[in-house]
Amino acid sequence: MKRTSEGVKTTDMPGTNLPSPTTSGPESPIFFFKPDEPLSEFCQWYPAKFTVSKVEMSPLVGHPVDSDDPEGWQPIYFSCAEQFMMYCKAGRFHDAETQRLVLATKDPKEQKRLRA
């Protein structure tokens, strides 16, 4: 284990020449990954229900999200940030079928698989 000039402890990452920081102070990076581990609320898969209107989403995907809702005011309900991201990704490529499938599942792993 080494100590850098910034005060962050590091250990070498196996198979790379890169250091792997560990928490050591207020300026240290915060690592999070799985929705059931510490700091899980920052994970894309963390359960967090929210809505986004189609009119707000259209600029993100580069075109109207739903031609059946020309005003775009109908909200879409999401169960986590991963679902929102995969829905937008499918929308960017005009893939309405995958958008439907992404909304139909509440499992973030499956949502990611659908748009990987």
Secondary structure, DSSP 8 states (H G I E B T S, - for coil): -EE-TTS-EEEE-TTSS-EEE---STTS------TTSTTGGGSTTS---EEEEHHHHHHHHTS-S-TTSTT---EEEESSHHHHHHHHHHHHTT-HHHHHHHHH---HHHHHHHH-
